[in-house]
Amino acid sequence: MWQIRLVVVGKLRQHYLRDGCAEYLKRLTRYARITVVELKEEGSTPQGKQRTNERLMAAIGDSACVVALDSHGEQLSSVQMATFLQQTAMRNSLCFVIGGADGLPPSVLQSAALVLSFSRLTFPHQLFRLIFLEQLYRWCTIINDEPYHCGH
């Protein structure tokens, strides 16, 4: 079973986002062990950004493959990401990182094996967590040739 860590800045405040994320996390248990690490948002001051950066780097730890989610990253299709997931997760633990309102610090982006963009649009980071989990589920169904990808 694949090992996937999702490191996120900020807690989900709205119940509908918590419910949606919980649903996709439940669906994903068929494919992977997923650990979600929520980090406190420290604010936009230089000191707050530094603390957030330190916490992010500590939470990422020694993950074998880090994927930073950032609007300036590479855009891949769902099928391309399913291929990446299948090839990478077989060999390594994966760590996906979602920043807070200020995005991800340069140190995280530079250390990532892949900087991935879902769109050039900017999404609220809490909503993006739900979007990401839906896509992760979609990638898993593509890998397993299940009908979700084509039917939705």
Backbone as CSV, one residue per row, in Angstrom:
resi,resn,N_x,N_y,N_z,CA_x,CA_y,CA_z,C_x,C_y,C_z
1,MET,0.850,-1.184,0.000,0.000,0.000,0.000,0.893,1.243,0.000
2,TRP,0.519,2.201,-0.802,1.304,3.422,-0.907,1.251,4.236,0.382
3,GLN,2.346,4.949,0.654,2.431,5.861,1.793,2.431,7.287,1.246
4,ILE,1.421,8.050,1.603,1.314,9.432,1.119,1.085,10.343,2.313
5,ARG,1.885,11.390,2.367,1.708,12.415,3.409,1.258,13.692,2.708
6,LEU,0.253,14.321,3.286,-0.235,15.611,2.792,0.036,16.631,3.886
7,VAL,0.931,17.560,3.602,1.281,18.611,4.553,0.585,19.885,4.086
8,VAL,-0.217,20.466,4.982,-1.008,21.643,4.634,-0.837,22.720,5.693
9,VAL,-0.900,23.953,5.244,-0.876,25.085,6.167,-2.316,25.512,6.403
10,GLY,-2.730,25.533,7.649,-4.074,25.968,8.019,-5.021,24.810,8.243
11,LYS,-5.991,25.050,9.090,-7.015,24.059,9.400,-8.267,24.360,8.578
12,LEU,-9.037,23.308,8.324,-10.303,23.493,7.625,-11.328,24.046,8.609
13,ARG,-11.890,25.183,8.289,-12.834,25.819,9.196,-14.292,25.516,8.836
14,GLN,-14.598,25.454,7.549,-15.977,25.254,7.116,-16.325,23.767,7.137
15,HIS,-17.497,23.460,7.672,-17.918,22.063,7.796,-18.028,21.379,6.441
16,TYR,-18.480,22.089,5.417,-18.645,21.462,4.111,-17.301,21.052,3.526
17,LEU,-16.238,21.802,3.807,-14.912,21.406,3.344,-14.393,20.211,4.146
18,ARG,-14.609,20.225,5.446,-14.206,19.086,6.289,-14.929,17.813,5.835
19,ASP,-16.245,17.935,5.587,-17.028,16.773,5.157,-16.541,16.240,3.805
20,GLY,-16.287,17.148,2.871,-15.808,16.733,1.545,-14.444,16.065,1.620
21,CYS,-13.540,16.646,2.393,-12.206,16.053,2.545,-12.299,14.695,3.221
22,ALA,-13.141,14.589,4.235,-13.306,13.311,4.933,-13.825,12.233,3.980
23,GLU,-14.729,12.606,3.097,-15.277,11.647,2.138,-14.182,11.118,1.208
24,TYR,-13.369,12.015,0.662,-12.305,11.559,-0.245,-11.215,10.798,0.500
25,LEU,-10.900,11.193,1.719,-9.921,10.435,2.508,-10.432,9.020,2.764
26,LYS,-11.725,8.882,3.013,-12.318,7.561,3.223,-12.206,6.727,1.946
27,ARG,-12.529,7.314,0.805,-12.434,6.598,-0.467,-10.997,6.174,-0.766
28,LEU,-10.045,7.014,-0.393,-8.636,6.757,-0.701,-8.029,5.634,0.123
29,THR,-8.675,5.229,1.214,-8.105,4.165,2.051,-7.956,2.847,1.290
30,ARG,-8.661,2.677,0.204,-8.514,1.471,-0.635,-7.167,1.433,-1.345
31,TYR,-6.556,2.593,-1.534,-5.369,2.691,-2.368,-4.090,3.058,-1.613
32,ALA,-4.229,3.793,-0.536,-3.025,4.337,0.111,-3.278,4.609,1.587
33,ARG,-2.181,4.655,2.328,-2.230,5.165,3.703,-1.881,6.639,3.602
34,ILE,-2.822,7.475,3.955,-2.630,8.910,3.828,-2.599,9.533,5.212
35,THR,-1.560,10.296,5.447,-1.421,11.051,6.682,-1.546,12.526,6.329
36,VAL,-2.444,13.225,7.016,-2.602,14.662,6.805,-1.974,15.367,7.997
37,VAL,-1.030,16.258,7.697,-0.357,17.050,8.726,-0.787,18.501,8.533
38,GLU,-1.540,19.034,9.493,-1.990,20.423,9.439,-1.051,21.282,10.280
39,LEU,-0.569,22.353,9.687,0.314,23.279,10.384,-0.403,24.597,10.622
40,LYS,-0.154,25.172,11.750,-0.754,26.458,12.088,-0.229,27.544,11.151
41,GLU,-1.148,28.390,10.710,-0.750,29.546,9.914,-0.164,30.594,10.842
42,GLU,1.053,31.011,10.579,1.778,31.904,11.488,1.684,33.379,11.119
43,GLY,1.033,33.709,10.024,0.890,35.114,9.643,1.861,35.533,8.561
44,SER,1.700,36.766,8.097,2.464,37.268,6.951,3.686,38.093,7.326
45,THR,3.966,38.224,8.606,5.168,38.965,9.001,6.399,38.145,8.636
46,PRO,7.555,38.768,8.524,8.776,37.989,8.254,9.012,36.872,9.279
47,GLN,8.732,37.152,10.546,8.909,36.129,11.574,7.897,34.990,11.396
48,GLY,6.655,35.348,11.080,5.622,34.337,10.850,5.950,33.466,9.652
49,LYS,6.414,34.087,8.585,6.794,33.318,7.395,7.952,32.385,7.701
50,GLN,8.911,32.843,8.484,10.055,32.008,8.851,9.602,30.799,9.678
51,ARG,8.720,31.025,10.647,8.208,29.920,11.471,7.435,28.914,10.609
52,THR,6.621,29.423,9.697,5.883,28.536,8.800,6.846,27.715,7.955
53,ASN,7.872,28.356,7.408,8.876,27.662,6.604,9.552,26.559,7.412
54,GLU,9.947,26.854,8.626,10.606,25.863,9.477,9.673,24.688,9.769
55,ARG,8.417,24.978,10.046,7.447,23.911,10.330,7.178,23.062,9.091
56,LEU,7.097,23.712,7.931,6.907,22.965,6.696,8.072,22.016,6.450
57,MET,9.287,22.515,6.553,10.463,21.685,6.302,10.536,20.530,7.299
58,ALA,10.186,20.783,8.551,10.191,19.717,9.561,9.117,18.674,9.252
59,ALA,7.938,19.115,8.816,6.843,18.190,8.513,7.146,17.358,7.265
60,ILE,7.816,17.956,6.309,8.198,17.224,5.099,9.237,16.169,5.464
61,GLY,10.159,16.534,6.350,11.154,15.588,6.848,11.963,14.951,5.748
62,ASP,12.102,13.644,5.848,12.930,12.907,4.893,12.103,12.201,3.827
63,SER,10.979,12.779,3.468,10.137,12.185,2.427,10.970,11.980,1.170
64,ALA,10.798,10.836,0.554,11.599,10.503,-0.612,11.236,11.358,-1.824
65,CYS,9.973,11.707,-1.966,9.541,12.483,-3.120,8.540,13.537,-2.667
66,VAL,8.902,14.791,-2.860,8.053,15.906,-2.453,7.441,16.542,-3.692
67,VAL,6.126,16.738,-3.650,5.417,17.443,-4.713,4.814,18.689,-4.082
68,ALA,5.307,19.843,-4.523,4.806,21.122,-4.035,3.695,21.586,-4.966
69,LEU,2.573,21.986,-4.386,1.438,22.441,-5.183,1.453,23.965,-5.206
70,ASP,1.670,24.507,-6.403,1.872,25.946,-6.551,1.367,26.371,-7.927
71,SER,0.696,27.506,-7.994,0.097,27.947,-9.262,1.133,28.224,-10.350
72,HIS,2.401,28.353,-9.998,3.446,28.609,-10.998,4.160,27.340,-11.444
73,GLY,3.664,26.185,-11.013,4.302,24.923,-11.356,3.895,24.396,-12.712
74,GLU,4.285,23.169,-12.937,4.003,22.492,-14.193,2.554,21.998,-14.176
75,GLN,1.878,22.133,-15.308,0.507,21.649,-15.415,0.511,20.311,-16.147
76,LEU,-0.052,19.307,-15.493,-0.150,17.969,-16.068,-1.616,17.544,-16.077
77,SER,-1.959,16.646,-16.966,-3.327,16.124,-17.000,-3.516,15.119,-15.873
78,SER,-4.757,14.745,-15.642,-5.048,13.728,-14.629,-4.392,12.399,-14.997
79,VAL,-4.390,12.052,-16.266,-3.758,10.810,-16.702,-2.242,10.881,-16.504
80,GLN,-1.636,12.005,-16.828,-0.192,12.164,-16.600,0.146,12.066,-15.114
81,MET,-0.687,12.658,-14.261,-0.427,12.571,-12.825,-0.648,11.168,-12.299
82,ALA,-1.597,10.449,-12.844,-1.797,9.058,-12.444,-0.547,8.241,-12.771
83,THR,0.027,8.482,-13.930,1.263,7.795,-14.318,2.400,8.159,-13.372
84,PHE,2.538,9.446,-13.072,3.569,9.896,-12.130,3.369,9.224,-10.769
85,LEU,2.139,9.225,-10.284,1.833,8.622,-8.985,2.188,7.137,-8.991
86,GLN,1.781,6.440,-10.016,2.039,5.005,-10.082,3.536,4.716,-10.122
87,GLN,4.277,5.436,-10.925,5.710,5.200,-11.054,6.470,5.602,-9.793
88,THR,6.053,6.688,-9.169,6.781,7.207,-8.017,6.412,6.493,-6.733
89,ALA,5.146,6.248,-6.512,4.694,5.660,-5.247,5.162,4.216,-5.091
90,MET,5.458,3.556,-6.179,5.970,2.184,-6.096,7.341,2.152,-5.437
91,ARG,8.129,3.215,-5.648,9.506,3.252,-5.166,9.703,4.106,-3.925
92,ASN,8.860,5.088,-3.724,9.103,6.098,-2.700,7.840,6.440,-1.921
93,SER,8.059,6.992,-0.742,6.944,7.634,-0.058,6.760,8.992,-0.710
94,LEU,5.538,9.443,-0.772,5.218,10.722,-1.410,4.752,11.714,-0.363
95,CYS,5.108,12.970,-0.571,4.649,14.043,0.301,4.174,15.180,-0.594
96,PHE,2.886,15.479,-0.518,2.310,16.609,-1.235,2.210,17.764,-0.252
97,VAL,2.525,18.985,-0.700,2.558,20.139,0.191,1.683,21.252,-0.374
98,ILE,0.742,21.715,0.457,-0.138,22.831,0.108,0.142,23.965,1.075
99,GLY,0.510,25.119,0.552,0.810,26.270,1.391,-0.448,26.974,1.877
100,GLY,-0.236,28.011,2.636,-1.333,28.814,3.148,-1.616,29.990,2.236
101,ALA,-2.156,31.042,2.809,-2.539,32.231,2.045,-1.359,32.859,1.309
102,ASP,-0.152,32.704,1.856,1.046,33.276,1.223,1.739,32.309,0.277
103,GLY,1.154,31.160,0.041,1.777,30.169,-0.829,2.879,29.420,-0.101
104,LEU,3.765,28.815,-0.885,4.863,28.047,-0.319,6.157,28.846,-0.374
105,PRO,7.002,28.700,0.633,8.283,29.405,0.618,9.224,28.832,-0.440
106,PRO,10.164,29.647,-0.923,11.109,29.188,-1.953,11.863,27.919,-1.567
107,SER,12.190,27.747,-0.297,12.945,26.549,0.112,12.154,25.270,-0.164
108,VAL,10.850,25.304,0.012,10.020,24.125,-0.260,9.945,23.897,-1.770
109,LEU,9.734,24.961,-2.524,9.647,24.837,-3.978,10.947,24.300,-4.563
110,GLN,12.078,24.761,-4.055,13.381,24.337,-4.583,13.708,22.892,-4.219
111,SER,13.199,22.420,-3.086,13.508,21.051,-2.658,12.558,20.020,-3.249
112,ALA,11.519,20.453,-3.921,10.503,19.536,-4.450,10.997,18.817,-5.704
113,ALA,10.612,17.559,-5.820,10.894,16.800,-7.038,10.015,17.290,-8.189
114,LEU,8.819,17.788,-7.826,7.878,18.312,-8.812,7.119,19.470,-8.183
115,VAL,7.047,20.573,-8.909,6.175,21.682,-8.520,5.001,21.610,-9.488
116,LEU,3.826,21.342,-8.936,2.643,21.048,-9.734,1.612,22.147,-9.592
117,SER,1.064,22.568,-10.730,-0.015,23.549,-10.752,-1.267,22.880,-11.277
118,PHE,-2.383,23.108,-10.596,-3.667,22.631,-11.098,-4.268,23.637,-12.066
119,SER,-3.805,24.882,-11.980,-4.371,25.945,-12.805,-3.555,27.208,-12.577
120,ARG,-3.643,28.133,-13.495,-3.039,29.445,-13.276,-3.945,30.305,-12.385
121,LEU,-5.158,29.814,-12.127,-6.066,30.509,-11.224,-5.582,30.358,-9.791
122,THR,-5.980,31.272,-8.941,-5.664,31.192,-7.524,-6.884,30.663,-6.784
123,PHE,-6.680,29.623,-5.971,-7.757,29.035,-5.180,-7.505,29.307,-3.702
124,PRO,-8.561,29.477,-2.913,-8.357,29.528,-1.464,-7.721,28.201,-1.030
125,HIS,-6.697,28.274,-0.178,-5.957,27.055,0.147,-6.818,26.001,0.834
126,GLN,-7.839,26.400,1.568,-8.695,25.404,2.211,-9.561,24.673,1.177
127,LEU,-10.093,25.392,0.215,-10.856,24.775,-0.860,-9.943,23.897,-1.716
128,PHE,-8.719,24.353,-1.918,-7.791,23.592,-2.753,-7.500,22.214,-2.156
129,ARG,-7.510,22.103,-0.836,-7.287,20.793,-0.215,-8.335,19.789,-0.697
130,LEU,-9.589,20.217,-0.760,-10.659,19.356,-1.253,-10.438,19.017,-2.726
131,ILE,-10.087,20.003,-3.522,-9.821,19.779,-4.948,-8.673,18.776,-5.111
132,PHE,-7.620,18.952,-4.329,-6.480,18.042,-4.411,-6.889,16.604,-4.077
133,LEU,-7.626,16.418,-2.980,-8.022,15.062,-2.574,-8.915,14.405,-3.625
134,GLU,-9.778,15.193,-4.256,-10.604,14.641,-5.341,-9.703,14.184,-6.480
135,GLN,-8.715,14.990,-6.829,-7.813,14.607,-7.914,-6.972,13.392,-7.550
136,LEU,-6.506,13.313,-6.328,-5.747,12.147,-5.881,-6.609,10.884,-6.018
137,TYR,-7.857,10.986,-5.623,-8.782,9.865,-5.794,-8.945,9.530,-7.276
138,ARG,-9.089,10.537,-8.094,-9.230,10.335,-9.550,-8.000,9.614,-10.104
139,TRP,-6.811,10.047,-9.697,-5.580,9.400,-10.178,-5.571,7.922,-9.807
140,CYS,-6.008,7.615,-8.597,-6.051,6.220,-8.146,-7.036,5.402,-8.976
141,THR,-8.178,5.988,-9.321,-9.152,5.245,-10.128,-8.640,5.048,-11.554
142,ILE,-7.879,6.005,-12.062,-7.279,5.847,-13.395,-6.291,4.684,-13.367
143,ILE,-5.436,4.659,-12.362,-4.434,3.594,-12.234,-5.103,2.230,-12.170
144,ASN,-6.225,2.157,-11.475,-6.925,0.892,-11.285,-8.007,0.632,-12.335
145,ASP,-8.029,1.455,-13.371,-8.968,1.301,-14.486,-10.411,1.197,-13.991
146,GLU,-10.762,2.082,-13.081,-12.116,2.134,-12.531,-12.904,3.243,-13.217
147,PRO,-14.227,3.149,-13.258,-15.036,4.045,-14.081,-15.154,5.496,-13.603
148,TYR,-14.701,5.841,-12.414,-14.884,7.199,-11.897,-14.341,8.257,-12.846
149,HIS,-13.159,8.069,-13.364,-12.507,9.086,-14.189,-13.326,9.441,-15.430
150,CYS,-13.828,8.463,-16.102,-14.595,8.726,-17.331,-16.033,9.110,-17.045
151,GLY,-16.553,8.685,-15.910,-17.961,8.916,-15.611,-18.247,10.218,-14.910
152,HIS,-17.207,10.928,-14.472,-17.445,12.167,-13.724,-16.663,13.309,-14.313
